[in-house]
Amino acid sequence: MGEFITAAKISDLAVGRVKSCRLGNKRIALCNVDGEFFAIEDECTHDKGPLDQGELEDDEIECPRHGARFNVRTGAVTSMPAVVPVGTYKVRIKGDEVQVEV
């Protein structure tokens, strides 16, 4: 079991927005889907594009480079050209902090 690290305050991330965080040596995209927070690897598995710069629509994020889409809840690919899912991380809320397990 990993360690939970504070990635942001709840107020730092409005609904429908994405925030890039560096936690240790990992770059993570923190996503707010209707007030529920999810954390995924901030790198498209197709060409390493920064997912935090893509559009978050419902629970899917689109890579800004070639349009690959991923489900932020599961990391699953929902649209090519990517075929490999992105990694996901457990998230918890502690007070007003959004914490990610790394």
Secondary structure, DSSP 8 states (H G I E B T S, - for coil): ---EEEEEEGGGS-TT-EEEEEETTEEEEEEEETTEEEEEESS-TTT---GGGS-EETTEEE-TTT--EEETTT--EEETT--S---EE-EEEETTEEEEE-
